[in-house]
Amino acid sequence: MDEADHRSDNPYTQLEGYKVIDVSGEEVGEIEDTVYDAPSDVLKYVVVDRHPIPAERIEVDAEGQRVSVPFDAAAIGSAPEMGELSGAFDDAVHEHYEGRG
């Protein structure tokens, strides 16, 4: 399966550098990377301090250059670190966040 972050094809790289705001309104870092699945044309994750956050759970404020997430800093910090993309990795990330936001 060709599921790669093709930087040149990734329309979401403009989110990199956006501040990430947790559920309590606190800044927890900046988006350091975006993981885009080119074959399905879907943003899968935004990455903060090496920890992926499922993109379907974010709210983007382009004008304020920030992203809000329904998780607290502890949930983000204890998420699996970004690894090789696979079904098992996706399952682990989604299982980690399940019921947390």
VOLO-998462 format. One record per atom (N, C-alpha, C): residue in one letter; y, x negated, z. Coordinates in nm, 3 decimals. Last residue first. Layout:
! VOLO-998462
['a',[Y,X,Z]]
...
//
This chain:
! VOLO-998462
['g',[1.240,1.196,2.429]]
['g',[1.374,1.231,2.385]]
['g',[1.379,1.356,2.306]]
['r',[0.986,1.133,2.500]]
['r',[1.095,1.060,2.566]]
['r',[1.233,1.105,2.521]]
['g',[0.775,1.239,2.361]]
['g',[0.808,1.299,2.490]]
['g',[0.923,1.232,2.563]]
['e',[0.712,0.939,2.198]]
['e',[0.672,1.079,2.213]]
['e',[0.704,1.128,2.354]]
['y',[0.753,0.667,2.181]]
['y',[0.871,0.752,2.197]]
['y',[0.838,0.898,2.221]]
['h',[0.488,0.572,2.155]]
['h',[0.575,0.521,2.261]]
['h',[0.691,0.617,2.287]]
['e',[0.402,0.699,1.924]]
['e',[0.339,0.734,2.051]]
['e',[0.426,0.688,2.168]]
['h',[0.556,0.566,1.734]]
['h',[0.577,0.708,1.757]]
['h',[0.515,0.754,1.889]]
['v',[0.447,0.305,1.762]]
['v',[0.590,0.330,1.784]]
['v',[0.613,0.477,1.815]]
['a',[0.176,0.348,1.698]]
['a',[0.213,0.292,1.828]]
['a',[0.359,0.320,1.860]]
['d',[0.193,0.444,1.432]]
['d',[0.135,0.528,1.538]]
['d',[0.179,0.480,1.676]]
['d',[0.297,0.217,1.304]]
['d',[0.373,0.342,1.306]]
['d',[0.323,0.434,1.417]]
['f',[0.077,0.043,1.344]]
['f',[0.208,0.011,1.401]]
['f',[0.292,0.138,1.412]]
['a',[-0.120,0.178,1.198]]
['a',[-0.140,0.155,1.341]]
['a',[-0.007,0.124,1.409]]
['g',[-0.015,0.166,0.939]]
['g',[-0.034,0.296,1.003]]
['g',[-0.049,0.281,1.153]]
['s',[0.228,-0.096,0.930]]
['s',[0.095,-0.044,0.905]]
['s',[0.088,0.093,0.969]]
['l',[0.431,-0.379,0.915]]
['l',[0.420,-0.235,0.894]]
['l',[0.277,-0.196,0.859]]
['e',[0.432,-0.616,1.169]]
['e',[0.396,-0.586,1.032]]
['e',[0.375,-0.436,1.018]]
['g',[0.684,-0.532,1.414]]
['g',[0.570,-0.607,1.363]]
['g',[0.546,-0.572,1.218]]
['m',[0.910,-0.518,1.675]]
['m',[0.890,-0.500,1.532]]
['m',[0.777,-0.591,1.486]]
['e',[0.759,-0.439,1.988]]
['e',[0.848,-0.520,1.905]]
['e',[0.811,-0.500,1.759]]
['p',[0.737,-0.111,2.133]]
['p',[0.672,-0.227,2.070]]
['p',[0.776,-0.307,1.991]]
['a',[0.980,-0.043,2.393]]
['a',[0.911,-0.008,2.270]]
['a',[0.841,-0.132,2.214]]
['s',[1.139,-0.107,2.604]]
['s',[0.994,-0.118,2.626]]
['s',[0.912,-0.077,2.504]]
['g',[1.396,-0.061,2.514]]
['g',[1.359,-0.196,2.552]]
['g',[1.210,-0.215,2.573]]
['i',[1.392,0.219,2.484]]
['i',[1.411,0.133,2.367]]
['i',[1.361,-0.009,2.398]]
['a',[1.358,0.301,2.747]]
['a',[1.260,0.341,2.646]]
['a',[1.270,0.252,2.523]]
['a',[1.589,0.193,2.867]]
['a',[1.456,0.148,2.910]]
['a',[1.349,0.183,2.807]]
['a',[1.799,0.334,2.746]]
['a',[1.785,0.191,2.720]]
['a',[1.646,0.140,2.758]]
['d',[1.672,0.655,2.630]]
['d',[1.750,0.568,2.717]]
['d',[1.719,0.422,2.687]]
['f',[1.717,0.855,2.330]]
['f',[1.634,0.776,2.421]]
['f',[1.724,0.694,2.512]]
['p',[1.826,0.970,2.101]]
['p',[1.793,1.056,2.215]]
['p',[1.704,0.986,2.318]]
['v',[2.109,0.787,1.972]]
['v',[1.964,0.808,1.980]]
['v',[1.932,0.889,2.105]]
['s',[2.372,0.739,1.742]]
['s',[2.327,0.793,1.870]]
['s',[2.177,0.818,1.863]]
['v',[2.550,0.479,1.598]]
['v',[2.433,0.564,1.586]]
['v',[2.396,0.609,1.726]]
['r',[2.864,0.396,1.444]]
['r',[2.769,0.398,1.555]]
['r',[2.658,0.498,1.527]]
['q',[3.113,0.401,1.306]]
['q',[3.014,0.294,1.288]]
['q',[2.923,0.282,1.411]]
['g',[3.274,0.616,1.294]]
['g',[3.280,0.536,1.415]]
['g',[3.187,0.416,1.412]]
['e',[3.196,0.708,1.041]]
['e',[3.336,0.677,1.066]]
['e',[3.351,0.587,1.190]]
['a',[2.923,0.758,1.073]]
['a',[2.967,0.652,0.982]]
['a',[3.111,0.611,1.010]]
['d',[2.714,0.826,1.295]]
['d',[2.858,0.850,1.289]]
['d',[2.915,0.736,1.205]]
['v',[2.389,0.957,1.284]]
['v',[2.480,0.854,1.236]]
['v',[2.624,0.906,1.236]]
['e',[2.126,0.992,1.499]]
['e',[2.242,1.063,1.444]]
['e',[2.345,0.958,1.409]]
['i',[1.767,0.958,1.483]]
['i',[1.902,0.906,1.501]]
['i',[2.006,1.002,1.444]]
['r',[1.505,1.024,1.431]]
['r',[1.560,1.067,1.560]]
['r',[1.704,1.021,1.581]]
['e',[1.413,0.910,1.204]]
['e',[1.427,1.056,1.202]]
['e',[1.489,1.110,1.331]]
['a',[1.381,0.642,1.265]]
['a',[1.506,0.685,1.201]]
['a',[1.523,0.836,1.201]]
['p',[1.255,0.518,1.565]]
['p',[1.229,0.603,1.449]]
['p',[1.359,0.662,1.392]]
['i',[1.335,0.189,1.634]]
['i',[1.363,0.326,1.676]]
['i',[1.339,0.413,1.553]]
['p',[1.193,-0.127,1.723]]
['p',[1.220,-0.021,1.626]]
['p',[1.245,0.113,1.693]]
['h',[1.332,-0.413,1.861]]
['h',[1.258,-0.291,1.893]]
['h',[1.294,-0.181,1.792]]
['r',[1.496,-0.635,1.829]]
['r',[1.357,-0.646,1.783]]
['r',[1.272,-0.520,1.810]]
['d',[1.747,-0.524,1.895]]
['d',[1.687,-0.629,1.978]]
['d',[1.536,-0.637,1.956]]
['v',[1.675,-0.254,1.703]]
['v',[1.770,-0.302,1.802]]
['v',[1.698,-0.402,1.892]]
['v',[1.638,-0.111,1.389]]
['v',[1.584,-0.209,1.483]]
['v',[1.697,-0.261,1.571]]
['v',[1.540,0.197,1.255]]
['v',[1.649,0.105,1.280]]
['v',[1.599,0.015,1.391]]
['y',[1.285,0.301,1.022]]
['y',[1.330,0.255,1.154]]
['y',[1.465,0.187,1.145]]
['k',[1.271,0.430,0.768]]
['k',[1.169,0.449,0.871]]
['k',[1.221,0.416,1.009]]
['l',[1.415,0.595,0.511]]
['l',[1.448,0.502,0.617]]
['l',[1.351,0.529,0.731]]
['v',[1.248,0.642,0.204]]
['v',[1.273,0.691,0.339]]
['v',[1.311,0.574,0.430]]
['d',[1.116,0.633,-0.050]]
['d',[1.261,0.646,-0.039]]
['d',[1.303,0.702,0.097]]
['s',[0.855,0.569,-0.084]]
['s',[0.882,0.709,-0.047]]
['s',[1.031,0.737,-0.030]]
['p',[0.882,0.299,-0.168]]
['p',[0.804,0.394,-0.247]]
['p',[0.832,0.540,-0.212]]
['a',[1.053,0.181,0.040]]
['a',[1.102,0.206,-0.096]]
['a',[1.017,0.306,-0.174]]
['d',[1.124,0.228,0.349]]
['d',[1.002,0.238,0.268]]
['d',[1.045,0.279,0.127]]
['y',[1.312,0.018,0.549]]
['y',[1.316,0.117,0.442]]
['y',[1.186,0.113,0.365]]
['v',[1.451,-0.065,0.837]]
['v',[1.323,-0.072,0.769]]
['v',[1.314,0.048,0.676]]
['t',[1.722,-0.268,0.925]]
['t',[1.676,-0.134,0.888]]
['t',[1.547,-0.151,0.810]]
['d',[1.858,-0.457,1.198]]
['d',[1.779,-0.446,1.076]]
['d',[1.748,-0.299,1.051]]
['e',[2.019,-0.438,1.412]]
['e',[2.006,-0.570,1.352]]
['e',[1.929,-0.565,1.221]]
['i',[2.244,-0.230,1.555]]
['i',[2.134,-0.230,1.460]]
['i',[2.131,-0.367,1.393]]
['e',[2.321,-0.331,1.891]]
['e',[2.359,-0.305,1.752]]
['e',[2.235,-0.302,1.665]]
['g',[2.314,-0.181,2.220]]
['g',[2.303,-0.291,2.124]]
['g',[2.355,-0.250,1.989]]
['v',[2.364,0.031,2.379]]
['v',[2.244,-0.048,2.410]]
['v',[2.223,-0.163,2.312]]
['e',[2.620,0.204,2.538]]
['e',[2.586,0.119,2.424]]
['e',[2.468,0.031,2.464]]
['e',[2.563,0.528,2.680]]
['e',[2.583,0.384,2.695]]
['e',[2.545,0.310,2.568]]
['g',[2.495,0.790,2.676]]
['g',[2.627,0.754,2.623]]
['g',[2.660,0.606,2.635]]
['s',[2.243,0.854,2.740]]
['s',[2.341,0.864,2.848]]
['s',[2.481,0.827,2.803]]
['v',[2.099,0.800,2.509]]
['v',[2.113,0.939,2.550]]
['v',[2.217,0.957,2.661]]
['d',[2.284,0.520,2.358]]
['d',[2.165,0.590,2.410]]
['d',[2.200,0.730,2.459]]
['i',[2.408,0.396,2.060]]
['i',[2.444,0.465,2.184]]
['i',[2.323,0.544,2.232]]
['v',[2.461,0.110,1.880]]
['v',[2.361,0.211,1.914]]
['v',[2.394,0.264,2.053]]
['k',[2.687,0.012,1.622]]
['k',[2.653,0.017,1.764]]
['k',[2.553,0.131,1.787]]
['y',[2.602,-0.145,1.315]]
['y',[2.647,-0.026,1.387]]
['y',[2.603,-0.035,1.532]]
['g',[2.469,-0.357,1.205]]
['g',[2.593,-0.386,1.276]]
['g',[2.650,-0.266,1.348]]
['e',[2.347,-0.171,0.938]]
['e',[2.332,-0.293,1.018]]
['e',[2.467,-0.332,1.075]]
['l',[2.404,0.027,0.763]]
['l',[2.395,0.063,0.905]]
['l',[2.384,-0.060,0.995]]
['q',[2.382,-0.079,0.512]]
['q',[2.518,-0.062,0.564]]
['q',[2.518,-0.020,0.711]]
['t',[2.117,-0.065,0.444]]
['t',[2.162,-0.189,0.507]]
['t',[2.305,-0.176,0.561]]
['y',[2.017,0.152,0.310]]
['y',[2.056,0.171,0.449]]
['y',[2.107,0.045,0.517]]
['p',[1.908,0.121,0.063]]
['p',[2.042,0.178,0.068]]
['p',[2.096,0.191,0.212]]
['n',[1.730,-0.143,-0.052]]
['n',[1.749,-0.067,0.071]]
['n',[1.892,-0.012,0.078]]
['d',[1.688,-0.316,-0.256]]
['d',[1.673,-0.174,-0.287]]
['d',[1.707,-0.084,-0.168]]
['s',[1.713,-0.563,-0.142]]
['s',[1.803,-0.530,-0.251]]
['s',[1.798,-0.381,-0.287]]
['r',[1.507,-0.556,0.054]]
['r',[1.649,-0.566,0.091]]
['r',[1.740,-0.521,-0.022]]
['h',[1.245,-0.375,0.096]]
['h',[1.304,-0.443,-0.017]]
['h',[1.454,-0.444,0.003]]
['d',[1.017,-0.367,0.310]]
['d',[1.161,-0.353,0.322]]
['d',[1.223,-0.435,0.210]]
['a',[0.722,-0.205,0.187]]
['a',[0.800,-0.321,0.225]]
['a',[0.948,-0.287,0.233]]
['e',[0.439,-0.114,0.112]]
['e',[0.535,-0.055,0.205]]
['e',[0.619,-0.169,0.261]]
['d',[0.213,-0.069,-0.092]]
['d',[0.334,-0.148,-0.102]]
['d',[0.443,-0.085,-0.017]]
['m',[-0.118,-0.085,0.000]]
['m',[0.000,0.000,0.000]]
['m',[0.123,-0.089,0.000]]
//
